[in-house]
């Protein structure tokens, strides 16, 4: 009786650290960076739906941070030695949720038709099913080139339309000295936060070059817009064709992954 109770207490003592241990594996820097994409959505979506120039610019800045987290979370995990199975699960999940929500917001803004959003959604849900089924059968579906290209195109198709909306509102945006000052404050604050993020995680080498280059790509049109008058253009047409290109390639990626799934299962024999 005594030995049994002692063993029970020992089991209880040994099992107590499991919750903190699980939390420490979940609440790592790369996982929090991944979660940043989801945490920004409650701000990005209403900003886009509001439609006023300053809200659109704020949404663009926040979207840049969402994409920055997507580009860098894997690097941060490897650099800090915090690669985990949880992170490998959260990363593609956060990508899919973020981009589908953004495209659904574009739909609500009458920027794109419903079928494009459906393509983005069906592709991601189908690939998730393929991978789950393959895993249950003892197979692993690795990433394919079409998936990486799809991710890059969807990133462009979610960021650039918002930038085009910002540029199209130039006359309203920069009509007064006060509005120009606020414009610079938003850009300046976003730039400081961007580089604070990069320096905090000590980016170096190729990652520093990549993030620096992307920063300049995002900043350049905003500075051009501030100093020069942009000619009138049909931003709705540009947005439509831009997202259409991403939707078409996303459909191709679904076909490519379907073929890979069939081959992995050996059903093509």
N, C-alpha and C positions, 0 to 999 in steps of 0.2 A: 504493500500500500504506500509506504513512504517513498520507495524508489519510483513508483509510478507517478506520484504527485510531483516529485523532483523533476522527472523527465518532462512532465506536462509544463511545469514552470519554465524549464529550459527551452522547450519548443516555443512557448509564448515569447520568451525573451529574444530568441533568435529570429522570430518572425516579425518583430516590431520594426526593424530597419527597412523592411521591404518597401513600405510606402515612401519614405524619404528617398530611397534609392531610385524608385521608379520616377519620382518627381525630378530628381537630379538628371536623369537620362532624358526626360521630356523637356524640361526647362533649360535647354542649352542655348547658347548664342545663335547657332545656325537655325535651330527650330523656331526661336523667337523672331528671327529675321524672316523666315518663311511665313510665320503667322502675321507678320506686318502687312502683307498683301491683303489678307482678309480683314484686318482691323481698319484698314484705310477705306474699304468699300462703303461703310455707312456715311463717310464724308464725301467720297467721290460721286456717288450716285445722286444725292440731292443737289450737289453743286452743278452737275451736268443738267439735271432736269430744271434747275432754276433758270439757266440760260443766259443770265446777265454776264457781261464781259469779264468782270472781276471774278465771278464764280467759275467761269470757264477756265480762266488762267490758273486759279487755285486748283481746279480739278486736274489740269495738265501737269502742274508741279507734283501733285500727289501721285498721279499716274506714273510719273518718272521715278518716284521713289518705289512704287510697287514693282516696276520693271527692274529697277536697280536691285531690289531684294531677290528677284528671280535669277538675275545673272550671277549674284555674288554668294548666295546661301551655300551652294556646294563648295565654292572656294573656301569660304570661312570654315566649313565643317572639316575639310581636309587640312587646312592650315593649322587649326586648333586641335586636331586629332579627335574630333567629336562627330565623326561619321556614325550614323546609327540607322537601324531599321525603321525606327519611327520617322526619322528625317526623310528617308527614301520614300516613305508612304505619304508624308505630309506635302512634300514638294510638288509632285504632279497633281495632287488633290487641290492644293491652293492655286496652282496654275489654272486648272480647269474651271474652278469656281469663279476665280477673278475674271477671266476672260469671257466666260459665258454671261456673267452678270453685266459686264461692260457692254457686250453686244446686245443684251436684252435692253439695256438703257438706251442704246442707239435706236433700237426698235421703237421704244416709247417716245423717242424724240423725232420719229418719222424720218430717220436718216437712212435706214436700210429696211428691206422687206423681211417678213417672218421666215421665209424659207432659208435665208442665210443663217439666222440664229439656229434654226433646226439642224442644219448641217453641222455647225460647231458642236451642238449638244450631242447629236447622235454619234459623232465620231468619238468623242471622249467617253461616253457611256459604253459604247461598243468595245473600245480598246480595254477599258477597265474590266468588262466581262470576259474578254478573251484571255487576259492575263490571269484572272481569278480561276477560270476554268482550266487553263493550262497548268497552273500551279497545283490544282486539285488532282491532276493527272500525272504530276511529277515532272512537268516541263517548265522551263523558264523562257518567257518571251522577252528578249532583250530589246533595247531601243533601236529603232531603225532610222536611217538618214532622213526619210520623209517626215518622221516625227520631229526631228530637230529643225528642219526647214519650216515645217508647219508652225512650230512655236515662234520662230523668228518672224514669219509673215503675220501671224496673229498679233504679235507684239507691235509691229509697225501699224497694223490695221486698227489697233485700239488707241495708239498714241497720236498718230498723225492726224486723224479726223478731228480730234479735240484741238490740236494746234491750228488746223485750218479754220476752225470756228473762231478761234482767238484772233487770227490774222484778219478774217473777214469782218470782225467788229472793230477794226483799227480806228475808224473815224469816231465812233462812239466812245471807244476806250480812252483815247488820248485827246479828248476835246478840251480839257482844262488843265491848268497847272497842277491842281490838286490831284486829278486823276493820273497825270503823268508821274507825280511823286509816289502815289500809291502803287502804280505799276512797277516802279523801280524797287520799292520796298518788298513787294512780293517776290520779284526776281532775285533781289539781293539776299533776302531771307532764305529762299530755297537754295541758292548757291552755297551759302554758309553751311546750311544743314547737310547738303550733299557732300561737301568736302570734309565736314566733321565726321560724317559716317565713314568715308573712305580712310581717313587718317586714324580713326578710332580702331578700325580693324586692320590697320597697317598694310594696306594694299601695296603691292610692289610688283615689279616686273611686268609681265603681260597684262595682269589684271588692272594695274594702275594705268597702263596705256589705254586699255579698253574703256575703263570708266571715265578717264580723262577725255578720250575721243568722243564718247557718247554725250558727255557734258557739253562739249563744244558744239556738237550737232544740235542739241536741244536749245542751247543759248543763242546761237547765231541768228536764227530767224526772228527771235524775240528782240534782239538788238537792232536788226535791220528794220523791223517793224517800228521801233521807237524813233529811229533817225530818218527813215525814208517813207514816203507814201507808197503803199503797195497798190498796184493797179487792181481794178475790180476783176473778180473771177467768180466762176460758178462753183462755190465750195461744195454744194450738194452733189454735183456730178462727180467731182474729184473723190469725195467720200464714198459714193456708191461704187465706183470702179475700183477703188482701193480695197474696200472690204470684199467686193466680188472676187478679186484675185485671190485673197486669202481664203474665201469660202470654196472656190474651185480647187485650190491645192489641198485644202482640208479634206474634201471629198476624195481626191486622189490618195491622200494619206490613209484614209479609211480602207480603200480598196487594197492598198499596199500591205497594210497590217492584216487584213483579212486573208490575203494570199499567204503571208507569213504564218498566220495562225493555222491555216489548213495544212501547210507543209510541216509545221511543228507537231501537229497531231497525227501526221502520217496519213491523212485522208485523201491525199492526192495520188496515192499509189494504186 
